[in-house]
Amino acid sequence: MAYSMAGPLYIGWYSVWDNSADDDVNERWHHDTLKSLEPITRGQL
């Protein structure tokens, strides 16, 4: 795995759930949580 040397830390952010009926709420949670980390991150792929 390659990652940027621009920061001292690499975090892989993944979400997994069992029920496809929960897709909307879980995808929104994942997106919102990742967005909240933007002030302390240096980018993403």
C-alpha positions in Angstrom: 0.0 0.0 0.0 1.3 3.4 -0.9 0.5 6.5 1.0 1.5 10.2 1.1 4.6 11.2 3.0 3.0 14.6 3.5 1.5 13.5 6.9 2.8 11.5 9.8 -0.2 9.2 9.9 -2.3 7.1 7.4 -5.9 6.2 8.3 -8.0 3.9 6.1 -11.7 4.7 6.7 -14.1 1.9 6.0 -17.7 1.1 6.9 -19.4 -2.3 6.9 -23.0 -3.2 7.7 -25.2 -6.2 7.2 -28.5 -5.0 6.0 -28.8 -3.2 2.6 -31.9 -1.5 3.9 -29.5 0.6 6.0 -27.4 1.8 3.1 -28.7 5.4 3.1 -28.2 6.0 6.8 -24.8 4.3 6.9 -23.4 6.0 3.8 -24.5 9.3 5.2 -22.9 8.6 8.5 -19.7 7.5 6.8 -19.6 10.7 4.6 -20.4 13.1 7.4 -17.9 11.5 9.7 -15.1 11.7 7.1 -16.1 15.3 6.3 -15.7 16.2 10.0 -12.1 15.1 9.8 -11.2 17.4 6.9 -9.7 20.1 9.2 -7.1 17.7 10.5 -6.3 15.8 7.3 -4.2 16.5 4.2 -6.3 14.9 1.5 -7.8 11.7 0.3 -8.2 9.4 -2.7 
